[in-house]
Amino acid sequence: MPEVPGPADTAAAALGGVPGLVGVDHVGIAVPDLDAAVDFHTRVLGLRLTHRETNPDQQVEEAMLAGPDQPAGSVQVQLLAPTGPTSTLARFLERSGPGLQQLAYRVLDVEAAAAHLRAAGVRVLYERARTGTAGSLVNFAHPKDCGGVLVELVQPAADPPAAVAPR
């Protein structure tokens, strides 16, 4: 008897055909204390802080980290902490605790990528892309349609702001 495709199969087929898919942009980790997480990842693991900002639209404070010798544009680790108790990330931490929160794919055109996913039956969270880290444009695909993983689509800003110095 042939297998019936499930949500993970639908997402895999959709992502395989996303127009302008460049590769993995970053992996997001939910943390309750951003300063402590940045300290651990820089002091203990040896990563370097490349950018830090607060995103009021998404109610998060975030830090981007890279390996000590990684060139600009390489895959990074994103640490995310909620800025208030009503943040989606705060609810994630209450439900799941600290840990992997999302996998972000870099795309050339976030609107085209989101349209492709919608056409493949994948729920996309926002009607139009929103502002993400360093002025990027982002949208998200629902985890229930992506094998349990929150998938972020990231179109980097053409001219990102300068990195923010550590606190």
Residue frames relative to the residue before (quaternion, step in Angstrom):
aa qw qx qy qz dx dy dz
M 1.0000 0.0000 0.0000 0.0000 0.00 0.00 0.00
P 0.4261 -0.7162 0.4804 0.2733 3.66 -0.78 0.95
E 0.4999 -0.6542 0.4801 0.3027 3.53 -1.15 0.70
V 0.3955 -0.6806 0.5653 0.2465 3.53 -1.18 0.70
P 0.4431 -0.6985 0.4774 0.2963 3.61 -0.74 0.95
G 0.2479 -0.7702 0.5729 0.1308 3.55 -1.02 0.84
P 0.7694 -0.3657 0.2493 0.4607 3.58 -1.30 -0.06
A 0.6473 0.5152 -0.3388 0.4482 3.59 0.95 -0.77
D 0.6366 0.5192 -0.3295 0.4654 3.59 1.05 -0.75
T 0.6348 0.5255 -0.3223 0.4658 3.58 0.99 -0.83
A 0.6761 0.4849 -0.2964 0.4689 3.59 0.89 -0.92
A 0.6497 0.5183 -0.3303 0.4474 3.60 0.91 -0.85
A 0.6588 0.4936 -0.3092 0.4762 3.58 0.95 -0.85
A 0.6626 0.5064 -0.3097 0.4566 3.58 0.95 -0.85
L 0.6929 0.4722 -0.2941 0.4588 3.61 0.83 -0.91
G 0.6036 0.5718 -0.3539 0.4283 3.57 1.10 -0.66
G 0.7704 0.3376 -0.1840 0.5085 3.56 1.13 -0.56
V 0.3422 0.7501 -0.5075 0.2504 3.59 1.19 0.22
P 0.3974 -0.7185 0.5063 0.2636 3.59 -0.71 0.99
G 0.8390 0.1936 -0.1508 0.4857 3.55 -0.96 0.88
L 0.3481 0.7290 -0.5182 0.2808 3.61 1.17 0.42
V 0.2317 -0.8004 0.5440 0.0985 3.57 -0.61 1.17
G 0.6623 -0.4383 0.3299 0.5102 3.58 0.94 -0.92
V 0.7169 -0.3876 0.3184 0.4841 3.54 -1.25 -0.33
D 0.2812 -0.7577 0.5695 0.1496 3.57 -0.91 0.96
H 0.7686 -0.2272 0.1822 0.5696 3.57 0.81 -1.03
V 0.3258 -0.6766 0.6169 0.2354 3.49 -1.40 0.19
G 0.2583 -0.7934 0.5379 0.1204 3.57 -0.76 1.08
I 0.1101 -0.7825 0.6123 0.0257 3.55 -0.95 0.97
A 0.3101 -0.7438 0.5672 0.1701 3.57 -0.76 1.08
V 0.0090 0.7941 -0.6053 0.0547 3.56 -0.89 1.02
P 0.4588 -0.6875 0.4774 0.2983 3.61 -1.04 0.59
D 0.7844 0.1924 -0.0799 0.5842 3.61 1.16 -0.63
L 0.3142 -0.7966 0.4865 0.1735 3.56 -0.21 1.28
D 0.6441 0.5293 -0.3372 0.4374 3.61 0.89 -0.84
A 0.6673 0.4907 -0.3025 0.4716 3.59 0.92 -0.87
A 0.6597 0.5057 -0.3093 0.4620 3.60 0.97 -0.83
V 0.6372 0.5061 -0.3289 0.4792 3.61 0.97 -0.82
D 0.6345 0.5343 -0.3288 0.4515 3.59 0.94 -0.86
F 0.6671 0.4989 -0.3059 0.4609 3.59 0.86 -0.93
H 0.7219 0.4641 -0.2604 0.4424 3.58 0.75 -1.06
T 0.6994 0.4325 -0.2816 0.4945 3.62 1.10 -0.55
R 0.7326 0.4348 -0.2427 0.4640 3.58 0.78 -1.03
V 0.7696 0.3701 -0.1950 0.4824 3.58 0.79 -1.01
L 0.7747 0.3494 -0.1947 0.4897 3.61 0.82 -0.96
G 0.4547 -0.7262 0.4222 0.2959 3.58 1.21 -0.35
L 0.4057 0.6847 -0.5051 0.3338 3.60 1.17 0.35
R 0.3092 -0.7333 0.5653 0.2170 3.57 -1.26 0.29
L 0.4744 -0.6624 0.5115 0.2730 3.52 -1.09 0.84
T 0.1284 -0.8179 0.5584 0.0524 3.59 -0.70 1.07
H 0.8018 -0.0205 0.0480 0.5953 3.59 1.14 -0.51
R 0.0194 0.7753 -0.6311 0.0175 3.53 -1.14 0.72
E 0.1712 0.7825 -0.5832 0.1354 3.57 -0.96 0.86
T 0.3579 -0.6618 0.6013 0.2689 3.51 -1.40 0.17
N 0.1688 -0.7687 0.6114 0.0826 3.56 -0.94 0.96
P 0.2613 -0.8108 0.5012 0.1519 3.62 -0.10 1.24
D 0.5977 0.5782 -0.3611 0.4219 3.60 1.09 -0.68
Q 0.7701 0.3138 -0.1699 0.5287 3.58 0.96 -0.85
Q 0.3726 -0.7704 0.4427 0.2679 3.57 1.35 0.05
V 0.5470 0.5732 -0.4221 0.4405 3.54 0.87 1.04
E 0.2398 -0.6647 0.6763 0.2081 3.46 -1.40 0.39
E 0.0408 -0.8402 0.5396 -0.0356 3.56 -0.79 0.96
A 0.1296 -0.7536 0.6401 0.0747 3.49 -1.32 0.50
M 0.2155 -0.7523 0.6105 0.1219 3.54 -1.02 0.88
L 0.0625 -0.8042 0.5909 -0.0092 3.56 -0.92 0.97
A 0.1192 -0.7816 0.6106 0.0457 3.53 -1.16 0.72
G 0.6329 -0.5028 0.4196 0.4131 3.52 -1.31 0.25
P 0.6702 -0.5523 0.3128 0.3847 3.59 -1.10 0.62
D 0.7979 0.2665 -0.1364 0.5233 3.61 1.03 -0.68
Q 0.3949 0.7323 -0.4783 0.2812 3.60 1.21 0.26
P 0.4210 -0.6901 0.5182 0.2793 3.60 -0.98 0.79
A 0.6617 -0.4775 0.3849 0.4312 3.57 -1.27 0.35
G 0.7705 0.3426 -0.2674 0.4664 3.56 -1.05 0.80
S 0.5017 0.6473 -0.4288 0.3813 3.60 1.27 -0.01
V 0.6578 -0.4794 0.3972 0.4239 3.56 -1.31 0.28
Q 0.1128 -0.8098 0.5751 0.0283 3.56 -0.93 0.93
V 0.4087 -0.6249 0.5907 0.3057 3.51 -1.42 0.04
Q 0.1483 -0.7713 0.6145 0.0739 3.57 -0.92 0.95
L 0.1681 -0.7587 0.6237 0.0843 3.55 -0.80 1.07
L 0.0791 -0.8169 0.5711 -0.0156 3.57 -0.80 1.06
A 0.0142 -0.7755 0.6311 -0.0103 3.57 -0.91 0.96
P 0.4789 -0.6725 0.4729 0.3080 3.60 -0.96 0.79
T 0.3544 -0.7283 0.5424 0.2230 3.57 -1.16 0.62
G 0.8033 0.0601 -0.0505 0.5904 3.58 1.26 -0.04
P 0.6600 -0.5612 0.3430 0.3631 3.58 -1.23 0.41
T 0.6780 0.4783 -0.3096 0.4645 3.64 1.17 -0.32
S 0.4171 0.7124 -0.4587 0.3288 3.57 1.29 0.03
T 0.5685 -0.5751 0.4675 0.3571 3.57 -1.15 0.66
L 0.6489 0.5201 -0.3146 0.4575 3.57 1.03 -0.78
A 0.6053 0.5391 -0.3581 0.4634 3.62 1.06 -0.66
R 0.6542 0.4958 -0.3092 0.4802 3.58 0.99 -0.81
F 0.6059 0.5443 -0.3474 0.4647 3.59 1.06 -0.73
L 0.6758 0.4936 -0.2958 0.4607 3.60 0.86 -0.96
E 0.6335 0.5233 -0.3316 0.4635 3.61 1.01 -0.76
R 0.7156 0.4621 -0.2423 0.4643 3.55 0.94 -0.94
S 0.8422 0.2284 -0.0567 0.4852 3.57 0.80 -1.08
G 0.4144 -0.6880 0.4887 0.3408 3.57 1.18 -0.45
P 0.7050 -0.4444 0.3208 0.4502 3.58 -1.27 0.09
G 0.4489 0.6860 -0.5043 0.2712 3.55 -1.16 0.60
L 0.7785 -0.3122 0.2393 0.4891 3.52 -1.32 -0.21
Q 0.1399 -0.8189 0.5560 0.0281 3.54 -0.79 1.08
Q 0.8144 -0.0981 0.0759 0.5669 3.60 1.01 -0.69
L 0.2753 -0.7028 0.6297 0.1840 3.50 -1.39 0.40
A 0.1539 -0.8214 0.5474 0.0455 3.58 -0.63 1.13
Y 0.1893 -0.7646 0.6103 0.0836 3.52 -0.97 1.00
R 0.3661 -0.7096 0.5610 0.2185 3.58 -0.97 0.90
V 0.0268 -0.7895 0.6126 -0.0244 3.56 -0.92 1.00
L 0.5351 -0.6264 0.4610 0.3297 3.56 -1.22 0.45
D 0.7942 0.0818 -0.0093 0.6021 3.58 1.11 -0.74
V 0.3097 -0.7982 0.4878 0.1704 3.58 -0.16 1.29
E 0.6427 0.5216 -0.3394 0.4469 3.63 0.99 -0.70
A 0.6536 0.4943 -0.3132 0.4800 3.61 0.98 -0.79
A 0.6470 0.5157 -0.3170 0.4636 3.58 1.00 -0.82
A 0.6574 0.4991 -0.3068 0.4739 3.59 0.97 -0.86
A 0.6351 0.5231 -0.3296 0.4630 3.60 0.97 -0.79
H 0.6330 0.5311 -0.3248 0.4602 3.57 1.01 -0.79
L 0.6619 0.4959 -0.3072 0.4707 3.59 0.93 -0.88
R 0.6315 0.5268 -0.3349 0.4599 3.61 0.93 -0.85
A 0.6658 0.5101 -0.2985 0.4554 3.59 0.92 -0.92
A 0.6785 0.4646 -0.2750 0.4982 3.58 1.21 -0.56
G 0.5961 -0.6071 0.3505 0.3913 3.61 1.28 0.11
V 0.5097 0.6242 -0.4324 0.4045 3.58 1.24 0.26
R 0.3996 -0.7078 0.5274 0.2472 3.57 -0.87 0.96
V 0.1585 -0.7576 0.6301 0.0627 3.54 -0.92 1.05
L 0.5072 -0.7312 0.3746 0.2603 3.56 -0.71 1.11
Y 0.7932 0.2395 -0.1346 0.5435 3.60 0.95 -0.78
E 0.5333 -0.6117 0.4812 0.3315 3.56 -1.12 0.69
R 0.7761 0.0824 -0.0177 0.6250 3.57 1.04 -0.88
A 0.6123 -0.5669 0.4062 0.3725 3.57 -1.14 0.63
R 0.2567 -0.7449 0.5986 0.1444 3.53 -1.25 0.61
T 0.6015 -0.5587 0.4250 0.3813 3.54 -1.30 0.25
G 0.1248 -0.7923 0.5961 0.0357 3.54 -0.92 1.01
T 0.8296 -0.2068 0.1720 0.4893 3.54 -1.25 -0.51
A 0.8730 0.0307 -0.0456 0.4846 3.54 -1.06 0.90
G 0.7063 -0.4890 0.2599 0.4409 3.58 1.04 0.78
S 0.3914 0.7138 -0.4902 0.3115 3.59 1.23 0.26
L 0.3698 -0.6595 0.5867 0.2901 3.56 -1.36 0.12
V 0.0402 -0.8261 0.5614 -0.0274 3.58 -0.85 0.97
N 0.0310 0.7293 -0.6825 -0.0353 3.49 -1.40 0.36
F 0.2940 -0.7700 0.5489 0.1391 3.55 -1.22 0.44
A 0.2843 -0.7174 0.6097 0.1811 3.54 -1.19 0.68
H 0.5584 -0.6562 0.4048 0.3060 3.55 -0.92 1.02
P 0.5197 -0.6708 0.4316 0.3061 3.60 -0.84 0.94
K 0.6222 0.5498 -0.3569 0.4281 3.61 1.04 -0.63
D 0.7032 0.4158 -0.2646 0.5125 3.59 1.21 -0.37
C 0.7239 0.4057 -0.2140 0.5154 3.58 1.31 -0.10
G 0.6614 -0.5497 0.3088 0.4062 3.56 0.95 0.85
G 0.7079 -0.4665 0.2584 0.4631 3.58 1.12 0.63
V 0.6336 0.5124 -0.3281 0.4779 3.59 1.28 0.06
L 0.3631 -0.6755 0.5932 0.2446 3.57 -0.97 0.88
V 0.1346 -0.7976 0.5866 0.0398 3.58 -0.59 1.20
E 0.1589 -0.7724 0.6106 0.0734 3.55 -0.87 1.02
L 0.2269 -0.7201 0.6402 0.1421 3.53 -1.13 0.79
V 0.0578 -0.8189 0.5707 -0.0207 3.60 -0.71 1.08
Q 0.0814 -0.7407 0.6658 0.0382 3.53 -0.88 1.04
P 0.3480 -0.7668 0.4923 0.2202 3.61 -0.28 1.21
A 0.5620 -0.5841 0.4673 0.3530 3.54 -1.20 0.58
A 0.5534 -0.6158 0.4456 0.3406 3.56 -1.08 0.72
D 0.7893 0.0895 -0.0166 0.6072 3.58 1.07 -0.79
P 0.1211 -0.8416 0.5214 0.0720 3.61 0.32 1.22
P 0.5562 -0.6000 0.4481 0.3602 3.58 -1.16 0.57
A 0.6390 -0.5270 0.3923 0.4001 3.57 -1.22 0.42
A 0.6176 -0.5561 0.4127 0.3728 3.54 -1.20 0.57
V 0.3977 -0.7022 0.5445 0.2286 3.53 -1.15 0.67
A 0.4602 -0.6919 0.4850 0.2725 3.57 -0.85 0.93
P 0.5646 -0.5975 0.4396 0.3618 3.59 -1.08 0.62
R 0.5015 -0.6502 0.4884 0.2952 3.54 -1.24 0.56
